[in-house]
Amino acid sequence: MPLRVDVEGKGCDGFTYGVAFDPKDEDDQLYKFTDFEMVVDPVSLQFLTNSEIEWVETNEEQAF
């Protein structure tokens, strides 16, 4: 199952970014990498263009 990255507007609080495993919808953009596939819906894509997602591991947490 591909990894979905999405963006949701939260009014005055700005945006919330989500990452979850989710099936591809018909209008999603599919990106294939060596070890995984990623899907992004058309609305989120406009906010994620030229963005970089980084995985961080510390003693306290592991997170994007």
C-alpha beads as a LAMMPS data file, in Angstrom:
LAMMPS data file: protein, C-alpha beads

64 atoms
63 bonds

1 atom types
1 bond types

-500.0 500.0 xlo xhi
-500.0 500.0 ylo yhi
-500.0 500.0 zlo zhi

Masses

1 110.0

Atoms # bond

1 1 1 0.000 0.000 0.000
2 1 1 1.415 3.440 -0.879
3 1 1 2.327 6.172 1.545
4 1 1 -0.111 9.100 1.341
5 1 1 1.093 12.639 2.059
6 1 1 -1.610 15.272 2.419
7 1 1 -2.221 18.837 3.538
8 1 1 -5.348 20.105 5.301
9 1 1 -6.240 23.723 6.019
10 1 1 -6.909 24.503 9.673
11 1 1 -8.211 28.079 9.409
12 1 1 -6.124 30.589 11.356
13 1 1 -3.849 27.773 12.564
14 1 1 -2.387 27.267 9.083
15 1 1 -1.967 23.765 7.697
16 1 1 -1.733 20.243 9.047
17 1 1 0.436 17.760 7.172
18 1 1 -0.512 14.094 7.233
19 1 1 1.349 10.895 6.415
20 1 1 -0.366 7.495 6.369
21 1 1 -0.577 4.297 4.346
22 1 1 -3.630 4.576 2.123
23 1 1 -4.797 3.169 -1.224
24 1 1 -4.451 5.307 -4.356
25 1 1 -7.578 7.187 -5.451
26 1 1 -8.355 7.703 -9.131
27 1 1 -7.204 11.351 -9.240
28 1 1 -4.072 10.942 -7.046
29 1 1 -0.585 11.528 -8.368
30 1 1 1.563 8.402 -7.909
31 1 1 5.323 8.628 -7.299
32 1 1 7.425 5.464 -7.420
33 1 1 10.685 5.201 -5.493
34 1 1 13.063 2.277 -5.041
35 1 1 11.592 1.094 -1.735
36 1 1 8.063 2.517 -1.707
37 1 1 5.293 4.352 -3.561
38 1 1 3.778 7.679 -2.508
39 1 1 0.422 9.203 -3.464
40 1 1 -0.689 12.830 -3.243
41 1 1 -4.134 14.229 -3.999
42 1 1 -4.377 17.187 -6.446
43 1 1 -5.203 19.806 -3.792
44 1 1 -2.348 18.772 -1.480
45 1 1 0.051 18.623 -4.424
46 1 1 -0.109 22.382 -4.955
47 1 1 1.033 22.954 -1.336
48 1 1 3.720 20.253 -1.427
49 1 1 5.419 21.215 -4.697
50 1 1 9.124 21.937 -4.036
51 1 1 8.767 20.742 -0.434
52 1 1 11.097 18.337 1.310
53 1 1 9.966 15.711 3.789
54 1 1 12.556 14.584 6.280
55 1 1 12.521 11.598 8.652
56 1 1 14.114 12.472 12.013
57 1 1 15.203 10.024 14.697
58 1 1 16.167 11.235 18.169
59 1 1 16.303 9.597 21.584
60 1 1 12.773 10.904 22.253
61 1 1 10.991 10.268 18.953
62 1 1 10.932 9.172 15.349
63 1 1 8.878 11.423 13.101
64 1 1 8.532 13.235 9.808

Bonds

1 1 1 2
2 1 2 3
3 1 3 4
4 1 4 5
5 1 5 6
6 1 6 7
7 1 7 8
8 1 8 9
9 1 9 10
10 1 10 11
11 1 11 12
12 1 12 13
13 1 13 14
14 1 14 15
15 1 15 16
16 1 16 17
17 1 17 18
18 1 18 19
19 1 19 20
20 1 20 21
21 1 21 22
22 1 22 23
23 1 23 24
24 1 24 25
25 1 25 26
26 1 26 27
27 1 27 28
28 1 28 29
29 1 29 30
30 1 30 31
31 1 31 32
32 1 32 33
33 1 33 34
34 1 34 35
35 1 35 36
36 1 36 37
37 1 37 38
38 1 38 39
39 1 39 40
40 1 40 41
41 1 41 42
42 1 42 43
43 1 43 44
44 1 44 45
45 1 45 46
46 1 46 47
47 1 47 48
48 1 48 49
49 1 49 50
50 1 50 51
51 1 51 52
52 1 52 53
53 1 53 54
54 1 54 55
55 1 55 56
56 1 56 57
57 1 57 58
58 1 58 59
59 1 59 60
60 1 60 61
61 1 61 62
62 1 62 63
63 1 63 64
